[in-house]
Amino acid sequence: MAMDEKGLGKRLQEARQAAGLTQQQLCQKANLSFSTLTKIERGAIKSPSIFTVQAIAMALETGLDALMGMAATPVAGRNLLQTKSGVRFVYFDVNGCLVRFYQRAFARIAEETGSTADTVETAHWHYTDDACRGVMTLDDFNVAMAKRLGVESIDWATFYLDTAEAVPGMPELLAWAIERYKIGLLTNIMPGLLKGLQQHGKVPSLPYDAIINSSEVGTIKPEPKIFEIAEREAGVPPEQILLVDDTQGNLKVAEARGWKVLWFDYARPEESVENIRAALEPAN
């Protein structure tokens, strides 16, 4: 993977110190050996695996691209493969596949506003499609939701980013997959929140081959237009695309277009991760 190897150790040390962590504390948070971390910081290990750097970035709550000193461009030098079913490009959903947040966010808002979690959830879903299409700004969403709940104000981005958590095993899976296949994100998400997730280290800041952000393209899943855009950006025939998503309606539309599909059960992430790895077994 293309990166600024010379400055990695220095950037890592500066990021660790800025986070107020000792080397030992960072090792514990990143599940990394002390000797590996010290070798990276002093430059003895010049090209650590992307898995290692991603673990460090998540522990420091910083973006992978910033830590590695690379632009978000496709990974150079990949030995791109094809699965037994012919897949060359994999799209991952974000909410429900890479992160989960809903119940925790709704419960937190309910606690702070005196509403019930069901009332908060209803208010959220009443406006979320327009916000995810980019028709409604995040500020407008906050105003509308606050009015519906009968409170002075709501800051959805803060609740969302504070309560979102990476689905176990998915950051590692993406780091593994991007070295073997073209991968992208295909997500219904409000303006600015995908970038926020990456900045908080909750979605890996990998050099994706395509990012189809609903609030930027003006259409949401399962509308046909967003799948048309995704096909164009993937640059491969529909039958060579795999969609990993937690919503059956999205999968049905993709399958009808000739895509391969795989349902992600975020209640059983370990099983879902294993199913994705099995689906991505190379042809040879």
C-alpha positions as CSV (number, residue, x, y, z in Angstrom):
1,M,0.0,0.0,0.0
2,A,1.3,3.4,-0.9
3,M,2.2,5.5,2.2
4,D,4.8,7.8,3.6
5,E,6.9,5.2,5.3
6,K,9.6,7.7,6.4
7,G,7.2,9.8,8.5
8,L,5.0,7.0,9.9
9,G,6.9,6.5,13.1
10,K,7.0,10.2,13.9
11,R,3.3,10.7,13.1
12,L,2.4,7.7,15.3
13,Q,4.5,9.0,18.2
14,E,3.0,12.5,17.9
15,A,-0.5,11.1,17.7
16,R,0.1,8.9,20.7
17,Q,1.5,11.7,22.7
18,A,-1.4,14.0,21.7
19,A,-3.8,11.4,22.9
20,G,-2.0,11.3,26.3
21,L,-1.1,7.7,26.0
22,T,2.1,5.9,26.9
23,Q,3.5,3.3,24.6
24,Q,2.2,0.6,27.0
25,Q,-1.3,2.1,27.2
26,L,-1.5,2.3,23.4
27,C,-0.3,-1.4,23.1
28,Q,-3.1,-2.4,25.4
29,K,-5.8,-0.5,23.5
30,A,-4.6,-1.6,20.1
31,N,-3.9,-5.2,21.2
32,L,-0.3,-4.8,19.9
33,S,3.0,-6.1,21.3
34,F,5.2,-3.5,22.9
35,S,8.2,-4.4,20.8
36,T,6.2,-4.0,17.5
37,L,5.0,-0.5,18.5
38,T,8.5,0.7,19.6
39,K,10.0,-0.6,16.4
40,I,7.4,1.2,14.3
41,E,7.9,4.5,16.2
42,R,11.7,4.4,15.7
43,G,11.4,3.4,12.1
44,A,12.8,-0.1,12.5
45,I,9.6,-1.5,10.9
46,K,9.1,0.7,7.9
47,S,6.1,-1.0,6.3
48,P,3.8,-2.5,9.0
49,S,0.7,-4.3,7.8
50,I,-2.4,-2.3,7.2
51,F,-4.1,-4.4,9.9
52,T,-1.6,-3.2,12.4
53,V,-1.8,0.5,11.4
54,Q,-5.6,0.3,11.4
55,A,-5.7,-1.1,14.9
56,I,-3.4,1.7,16.1
57,A,-5.5,4.3,14.3
58,M,-8.7,3.0,15.9
59,A,-7.1,3.1,19.3
60,L,-6.0,6.7,18.8
61,E,-9.4,7.6,17.3
62,T,-7.7,9.1,14.2
63,G,-8.0,8.4,10.5
64,L,-5.9,5.7,8.8
65,D,-5.1,7.9,5.9
66,A,-3.8,10.7,8.2
67,L,-1.7,8.3,10.2
68,M,-0.2,6.7,7.1
69,G,0.3,10.0,5.3
70,M,-1.5,8.9,2.2
71,A,-4.2,10.3,0.0
72,A,-7.5,8.4,-0.4
73,T,-6.5,6.8,-3.7
74,P,-6.8,3.2,-4.7
75,V,-4.2,0.8,-3.2
76,A,-1.2,0.4,-5.4
77,G,0.3,-3.0,-6.0
78,R,-2.7,-5.1,-5.1
79,N,-3.0,-8.6,-6.5
80,L,-6.7,-8.3,-7.3
81,L,-8.6,-11.5,-7.2
82,Q,-11.9,-12.9,-8.3
83,T,-14.1,-15.1,-6.1
84,K,-15.4,-18.5,-7.1
85,S,-18.8,-16.8,-7.8
86,G,-17.1,-14.2,-10.1
87,V,-17.1,-11.2,-7.7
88,R,-14.4,-8.6,-8.3
89,F,-15.9,-5.6,-6.5
90,V,-17.5,-5.5,-3.0
91,Y,-19.8,-2.8,-1.7
92,F,-20.3,-2.5,2.1
93,D,-23.2,-0.8,3.8
94,V,-22.2,1.4,6.7
95,N,-25.1,1.7,9.2
96,G,-25.8,-1.8,10.4
97,C,-22.7,-3.4,8.8
98,L,-19.7,-1.3,9.7
99,V,-21.3,0.6,12.7
100,R,-24.3,0.2,15.0
101,F,-25.8,3.0,16.9
102,Y,-29.6,3.2,16.8
103,Q,-30.8,2.0,20.1
104,R,-28.0,3.6,22.1
105,A,-28.5,7.0,20.4
106,F,-32.3,6.8,20.8
107,A,-31.9,5.9,24.5
108,R,-29.5,8.7,25.1
109,I,-31.7,11.3,23.5
110,A,-34.7,10.0,25.4
111,E,-32.9,10.3,28.7
112,E,-31.8,13.9,28.0
113,T,-35.1,15.1,26.6
114,G,-37.5,13.2,28.8
115,S,-39.1,11.4,25.9
116,T,-39.4,7.7,25.4
117,A,-37.0,5.8,23.1
118,D,-39.9,4.8,20.9
119,T,-40.9,8.5,20.5
120,V,-37.4,9.4,19.6
121,E,-37.1,6.6,17.1
122,T,-40.3,7.6,15.4
123,A,-39.2,11.2,15.1
124,H,-35.9,10.1,13.7
125,W,-37.3,7.9,11.0
126,H,-39.9,10.5,10.1
127,Y,-37.2,12.8,8.6
128,T,-34.2,10.5,8.0
129,D,-34.9,9.7,4.3
130,D,-34.9,13.4,3.3
131,A,-31.7,14.0,5.3
132,C,-30.0,11.0,3.7
133,R,-31.0,12.2,0.3
134,G,-29.4,15.6,1.1
135,V,-32.7,17.3,0.5
136,M,-32.7,18.3,4.2
137,T,-29.6,19.7,5.8
138,L,-28.4,18.3,9.1
139,D,-29.4,21.6,10.8
140,D,-32.9,21.4,9.3
141,F,-33.1,17.8,10.5
142,N,-32.2,18.9,14.0
143,V,-34.8,21.6,14.0
144,A,-37.5,19.3,12.7
145,M,-36.7,16.5,15.2
146,A,-36.5,18.9,18.1
147,K,-39.9,20.4,17.2
148,R,-41.5,16.9,16.9
149,L,-40.1,16.0,20.4
150,G,-41.1,19.3,21.9
151,V,-37.6,20.3,23.0
152,E,-35.5,23.4,22.3
153,S,-32.8,21.7,20.3
154,I,-31.2,18.5,19.2
155,D,-27.7,17.8,17.9
156,W,-28.1,14.5,16.1
157,A,-24.5,14.4,14.8
158,T,-23.2,14.5,18.4
159,F,-25.5,11.7,19.6
160,Y,-24.8,9.6,16.5
161,L,-21.0,9.9,16.6
162,D,-20.8,9.5,20.4
163,T,-22.9,6.3,20.4
164,A,-21.8,4.7,17.1
165,E,-19.5,1.7,17.6
166,A,-17.6,-0.3,15.0
167,V,-19.1,-3.7,14.5
168,P,-16.6,-6.2,15.8
169,G,-14.4,-7.8,13.2
170,M,-15.4,-5.5,10.3
171,P,-12.4,-3.1,10.4
172,E,-10.1,-6.1,10.1
173,L,-12.2,-7.6,7.4
174,L,-12.1,-4.4,5.3
175,A,-8.3,-4.2,5.7
176,W,-8.0,-7.8,4.6
177,A,-10.5,-7.4,1.7
178,I,-9.0,-4.3,0.2
179,E,-5.7,-6.1,-0.5
180,R,-7.5,-8.7,-2.6
181,Y,-10.5,-7.0,-4.2
182,K,-11.8,-3.6,-5.2
183,I,-14.1,-2.4,-2.4
184,G,-16.5,0.5,-1.8
185,L,-19.0,1.9,0.6
186,L,-22.7,2.2,-0.5
187,T,-24.5,4.0,2.3
188,N,-27.6,5.9,3.2
189,I,-26.2,8.5,5.5
190,M,-26.8,12.1,6.5
191,P,-24.5,15.0,5.3
192,G,-21.1,15.0,7.0
193,L,-21.6,11.9,9.1
194,L,-19.5,9.4,7.1
195,K,-16.5,11.8,7.4
196,G,-17.2,12.1,11.1
197,L,-17.2,8.3,11.5
198,Q,-13.9,8.1,9.8
199,Q,-12.4,11.0,11.9
200,H,-13.6,9.2,15.0
201,G,-11.9,6.0,13.9
202,K,-15.3,4.1,13.8
203,V,-15.2,3.5,10.0
204,P,-11.8,2.7,8.5
205,S,-10.3,5.5,6.4
206,L,-9.1,3.1,3.7
207,P,-8.4,4.1,0.1
208,Y,-11.8,2.9,-1.2
209,D,-12.2,2.3,-4.9
210,A,-15.7,4.0,-4.7
211,I,-17.8,5.8,-2.0
212,I,-21.5,6.2,-2.9
213,N,-22.8,8.5,-0.2
214,S,-26.5,9.0,-0.5
215,S,-26.5,12.6,0.8
216,E,-23.9,13.5,-2.0
217,V,-25.6,11.7,-4.9
218,G,-29.2,12.7,-4.0
219,T,-30.7,9.3,-3.9
220,I,-31.0,6.5,-1.3
221,K,-31.2,2.7,-1.3
222,P,-33.3,1.0,-2.4
223,E,-34.0,3.5,-5.2
224,P,-32.7,2.3,-8.6
225,K,-30.7,5.4,-9.3
226,I,-28.2,4.9,-6.5
227,F,-27.5,1.3,-7.8
228,E,-26.9,2.7,-11.3
229,I,-24.4,5.2,-9.9
230,A,-22.7,2.4,-7.9
231,E,-22.4,0.2,-11.0
232,R,-20.9,3.0,-13.0
233,E,-18.3,3.7,-10.2
234,A,-17.5,0.1,-9.7
235,G,-16.4,-0.3,-13.4
236,V,-17.3,-4.0,-13.6
237,P,-20.3,-5.9,-14.9
238,P,-23.2,-6.2,-12.3
239,E,-22.6,-9.9,-11.9
240,Q,-19.1,-9.2,-10.6
241,I,-20.4,-6.9,-7.8
242,L,-21.2,-8.2,-4.3
243,L,-23.4,-6.1,-1.9
244,V,-23.1,-6.7,1.9
245,D,-26.1,-5.0,3.5
246,D,-28.3,-5.5,6.6
247,T,-31.6,-4.5,4.8
248,Q,-33.4,-7.2,2.8
249,G,-35.1,-4.6,0.6
250,N,-31.8,-3.2,-0.6
251,L,-30.5,-6.7,-1.3
252,K,-33.5,-7.6,-3.3
253,V,-33.1,-4.6,-5.6
254,A,-29.4,-5.3,-6.0
255,E,-30.0,-9.0,-6.8
256,A,-32.7,-8.0,-9.4
257,R,-29.9,-6.0,-11.1
258,G,-27.7,-9.1,-11.3
259,W,-25.5,-8.3,-8.3
260,K,-24.4,-11.0,-5.8
261,V,-25.8,-10.2,-2.3
262,L,-25.1,-11.2,1.2
263,W,-27.2,-10.3,4.2
264,F,-25.3,-9.0,7.3
265,D,-26.8,-9.8,10.7
266,Y,-25.3,-7.2,13.0
267,A,-26.8,-9.1,16.0
268,R,-24.4,-11.9,15.1
269,P,-21.3,-10.1,13.7
270,E,-18.8,-12.9,14.1
271,E,-21.0,-15.2,12.1
272,S,-21.6,-12.5,9.4
273,V,-17.9,-11.8,9.2
274,E,-17.2,-15.5,8.6
275,N,-19.8,-15.6,5.9
276,I,-18.2,-12.7,4.1
277,R,-14.8,-14.2,4.3
278,A,-16.2,-17.5,2.9
279,A,-18.0,-15.6,0.1
280,L,-14.7,-13.9,-0.8
281,E,-12.7,-17.1,-1.1
282,P,-10.7,-16.6,-4.4
283,A,-11.3,-18.8,-7.4
284,N,-7.7,-20.1,-7.4
